[in-house]
Amino acid sequence: MSDIEQIPVTLTVNGKKVQRFVEPRTLLIHFLREELNITGPHIGCETSHCGACTVEMNGMSVKSCTVFAAQANGAEMTTIEGMANPDGTLSALQEGFRQMHGLQCGFCTPGMITRAHTLLKENPNPSEEEIRMGIAGNLCRCTGYQNIVKAIQYAAEQLNQPETQEAAE
Amino acid sequence: MIPGEFTYHRPSSVAEAVAILVSHGDEARPLSGGHSLIPMMKLRMAAPEHLVDLGGIADLKGISEDGGTITIRAMTTQHELIESDLLSEKLPIVRETSLLIADPQIRYLGTLGGNVANGDPGNDMPALMQCLNASYVLTGPDGNREVAARDFYEAAYFTALAPEEILTAVKIPTPPAGHGWAYEKLKRKVGDYATAAAAVMLSMSGGTVTSCSVALTNVADTPLYAADAGDILNGSTLDEATVARAVAAAEAITDPASDGRGPAEYRTKMAGIMMQRALARAAERASA
């Protein structure tokens, strides 16, 4: 057994406050998946390339395989589990991925949607190039990205219509 | 990929962080954005027994200008560099370079201090800082000392930073208004390290170069300040023959590895091409 003391990590994940005691070397992705059973963020490459583990931490998109849970202590996190509208209907982004066939195997999708969520908060009306550069840290090996870009454009359009704006936030 | 065990420290001041480093010597490492160190720890190529997270030190954030010097505190992220109005106005090459580093997720966490202190020849900021004639503020148990970026790098991952010191700020002389600037980076894909990259800063008057500085990324064990290339260009009109001589002088100091990014000869030539493109773009941007 390790003689290294476990440390408390407190997070607010998808609006719910949680606390666990973990080894300092626990990565955020393992904390989410194994301690909290939040398995939407995927373990893809584990080398901060693929973006499948992307979550939102204090308003930033981060790759949770390359952050220690301890570093995230006190943070507000959103994962794909927190993306749907409060009434359970799909968010504009989720609906966009569905309508535009923005996924095939679906492995990259939680990271893609979580990243796009932050991107659209920062830039509600991105150009195609800004979308492509904005998701440059997320790899998809099925779609060729065309439909992912269309899905994000769909969501941006939906969110920019005044009557749906509130539901998106 | 699970890192080795360590004790986690989260000091709230630089003094406290330095004290932890002093008491643990080589066994402690400071953690900034973590996007170089954590991957190394996952591969067990780094196994610090004490990890000193600088993320809780409010003092290490921020960008300011005072008396002709722009000071960027070490924990300022690349995302913050990109968003900074001060830098966009007075030192836009920092934004241009930051946008070529890794990808958005990594830029939210990756810091300027970590990028320049790590000593990875693949990092983009070290050559840029040499081009800008920046200096690094190193804080240790005996206080601060400043080391010029041009003198900081000794070999890959070996720098002038002592184990009990933390790089706390980067100081950059504010360049004159109307200067020309460009960072050109050849990479295999978005997010990659450079096959070769070049930073150029210059000022012009009446079509003549009045000052010029050039530095190169990832074509040697360290970033390269191409002093001779800059000297050759200074005073010229950027005519073809002079540019060719300057490019040859820059290529002559490169010593790249042959690796997945190409054979050494190719990378040397690409350093020359990047420099030429950066020069052309910088000259276009400069007020004559």
Interface residues (C-beta under 8 A of the other chain):
Chain A: S2 I4 E5 I7 E23 P24 R25 L27 H30 E46 T47 S48 H49 G51 T54 M60 S61 V62 K63 T66 V67 F68 A70 Q71 N73 R115 L119 M133 G134 I135 A136 G137
Chain B: M1 I2 P3 G4 E5 F6 T7 Y8 R10 L31 G34 H35 I38 P39 M41 K42 L51 D53 G55 H79 A102 D103 P104 Q105 I106 Y108 L109 V190 G191
